[in-house]
Every structure is written in structure tokens, then in C-alpha cells.
Amino acid sequence: MAERIVVGMSGGVDSSVAAALLVEQGYDVVGVTLRVWPWKEATDAGRRFGSCCSAQTVDDARSVARRLGIPHFLLNSEEEFDRSVINRFVSEYRHGRTPVPCVACNKELKFGSLLRRAHAWDAVAVATGHYARVTRDPGTGGVQLWRARDARKDQSDFLWSLTADQLASARFPVGELTKDRVRECARRLGLVTADKPESQEICFIPDDDYRGFLRRRDAGVFRPGRIVDGTGRVRGQHRGIANFTIGQRRGLGITGATASYVVDLDPESDTVTIGPLEDLDRRRLVATDVNFIAGERPREPLRVDAKIRHRHVPARATVRMLDPATAEVVFEEPQRAITPGQSVVWYEGELVIGGGVIARAR
């Protein structure tokens, strides 16, 4: 009897091909689409929410499942998504941080509640269309997370918070492929998602307008305050620190001959600090919610390649544990615009060691 794998089908080409590859490999595949946001607000097809939150994506996922000859289910996960992802998203902006909601969604929903449901259905794993790879250490048998073969599409930095147990039941069938090969596979199989464009925005934010979303969700996130420079001199007023992120240059609402960037956000005093470009360069950060995929925290300082945002080129650094959930990361060279709320992810070559949430830079 073939092993059963549940595939999270977002309605995009990557998860469609993930399901197709597993079918070709002989698994008993079950497709599931998570409904994480109410569709009644998306009346205009041209303005619907992103790739995982519209009725059209469900139609596409169902069409792919029908083409592959597998069952497909729609699960209502609105309440859990609201609690685990959106509430955290709003709270982070309220506290002057710039969050990565995909990290929470992967841990709490896709490889949290969906994985638990999959096990209840006698499935051995949950598969997604993430560009990443999972293997077993031939010596210890421990699970390992690796960057994707296609470095341009690598999404391992969205998976650093998964535990070894979660990764042991995770499958990433497209992690060995390039995006071009994924689309070729979809065309070969006649899948409706083969040439579907990619969604770049946050899935639950219409038109990529996160400020509008935050205002509708909690207008209290936007409290007016001061804009000051490094000397403390007031340079202007703002309408809420949630309008800003570290490294931002445009939309500061100030004038001056010298280019200025957001270099610090203080949620306690609702103060935005600006400065020249070089003020964005920092060598140290403190990370919280630290996770090491192997399970054990290093007792001694650990040399790694550290990545501070999705498009960042990993840089040499040393990780030192401050307590079981907190670490200090010291870079060999200053890094630009280290941003609280973003992930810092640690690599040893292509191997993902773990990561944390950036609390502050210093």
C-alpha cells in the first residue's frame, strides 16, 4: 500500500508540480487548500487578495487535482490564521518591527495544524511547493534542511523555525528543480497553473497596501510622534512608526540637502530616528525565538554564514547563546539595515542550521 502524503495546494504552479511529482513517484496524494481569509471582501477579480486567499486559487488547485486524479479538500483555517499570523503581524508593527508572516504561517499552519490533520488521515508527511530540501544525516539519522538547488528561488529562510520533528514529516518536491523546469513539468502535464504569474506580495494584503490593512485592523497602531536626527534635533512629525522600516528613505516627510534614512524606531516614545547611510551599518544583533534544527543549542560560539533578510547575501558571523531562546550575532563586517522583526538565518554552506527573530541591532 502506497504511503499517503498531503500536499498543501496554494493554487500556484509550484505546489501543483509538487503534487504531480509525488503522484508520479507512486504516493497516495491528497490535495488540501487552506482558506485563510474571507473571500466576500474580494468582489473584483482584478483586486483579489494574493495567491492563497481567493476563490480563483481554489478553482485552480481543484482543477490541478482533477487533472492528476487525486482528491482535493478545502479547509477553513481563517480563525487559526487570524490568531497565529495576522495578530502577530499587527503586534509586530505596533512595536516598531517589520515582520515576516510566512515564517509563522509555515510553523503554525502548514507544518503545524495541517501536519497534525495529515497524521490523523494516516499520512506520513505534508508536502508544499517551497524551494528547499530535506535529507537525513547519513551518520546520525537526524533531519537536515538545505537551501534549494535554484539559489534564485531558495525559500529555506522561511523554514528556519521548523523543528526537527516537523521537518521529518515535510516534503519539498520542487527543491531540486529550477523554476523553468517546474513550469516545463506543469506544461507537459497540462496543468492550468503552468504559466500562472507569481505573487510577490503578502497573501492577505490587498494591492500590497500593508498600511491600509493595518489601519483597518487596528488604527491605534498609528500614533503620531517625532522624527529626530542622531543628535536628538527634531526634524519633523510623523503619523505612526508603522509607516516606517529600517533603511527607508522615501516618504519621510522632511526636507534637507543630505539624504536621510530611517535608522531606528522607538515604539515607547513613538520616535523615528533618521541619519546618513553609514548609520545603517551595524555589526551586532540580538535574536529571540531562537531555533536550532538539530535541537541542541551550541555551548560555545558558533561560526556561521548569517542572512538578515530574504534577498541578503549571507555574511560571516559568530553566534553566541545568551539564554536558551536568545542569541547574539556578531558579523565580521558591518551589515546594512539590520531590521527588527526580520529573520536572521544561519547556514553552514548550503545547510540551514537555524535562526531567530531580530530583536535589535547594535
Secondary structure, DSSP 4 states (H G I P E B T S, - for coil): -PPEEEEE--SSHHHHHHHHHHHHTT-EEEEEEEE-S-GGG--SGGG---TTSSHHHHHHHHHHHHHHT--EEEEE-HHHHIIIIIHHHHHHHHTT----HHHHHIIIIIIIIHHHHHHHTTEEEEE---SEEEEE-TTT--EEEEE-SSTTT--GGGSTT--HHHHHTEE-TTTTS-HHHHHHHHHHTT-TTTTPPPP-S-TTSGGG-HHHHHHHH-GGG---EEEE-TT--EEEEES-GGG--TT--TT-----SS--EEEEEETTTTEEEEE-GGGGEEEEEEEEEEEETTSPPPSS-EEEEEE-STTPPPEEEEEEEEETTEEEEEEEEEEE---TTSEEEEEETTEEEEEEEEEEE-
